[in-house]
């Protein structure tokens, strides 16, 4: 598993994160791991949408079949 270290977080942001973690009954580390996973899922979804849009734009008439979309998304995922 990878490690991320973040420096120079403004104190008020740190306190907001610490408070949010406490409100959920989690350590700050656990809370931030969860938030990093949420951010990663959003980035993956955004990349998938962009891949589909790219295929859509280069397809004459703009129409894609379900199979073409699935193929492109799988290719983007490396499947």
N, C-alpha and C positions, 0 to 999 in steps of 0.2 A: 504494500500500500504506500502511496506517495505521501510526502509531507509538504505542507505549505506554511511558510512563515510570512506574516504580514507586519510590516513596521510602520510607524508614524501614523497610527490611527488617532484621529482627534479624540480627546478625552470624552467629550459628550457623546460621540458615536460609540465609543467603547462602553460607556455606562448604559446607553440604550440597549446594546446587545447583551450586556451582562444582565440587565433587568429583564429582558425578554426571555433569556435562558432560565433565569430564576423563576419567572412566572410559569414556565412549562415544566418546572421541576428538574431541569437538566443542568449539567455543568456547561460552562461557556464552550469548552472544547467540543462536547457532544452536540450542542446547539449549532456551532459553526460547521461541524461535519455535515449535519443535516442540511443546513443552508447551502453549503457548497454543492451538495448533491442536487438540490433543487435548481441551483443555477446551471449545473452541468446538463440536467434534463432539458431545461429551457433552451440552452445553446444547441443541443442535439436536435430538438424540434425545429428551431429556427433554421438550422442547416438543411434539414429534410425539406422544409417548405421552400427554401431557396433552390434546392436541387430540382424539385418538381416545377417551380416557376421557370427555371432555366430550360428544362426540357419542353415545357409548354410553349415558351417563346420561340424555340427553334423548330417546332413541329408545324408544318404547313396547315393552315386552317385553325390552329390552336387546339385541336381536339386530340385528347389522349385516351387510350383505352385503359381500363382498370389494370390490365396486365402490364402495360407500359409503365404506368405509375408505380406499381409494385416492384417491377424490375429496377427502375431507377432508384427508388428508396432503398432497396436491398443493396444495390451497387454502392450507394453512398454510405451505407452502414458497413460495407465490406463483407457482406454475406455471400 
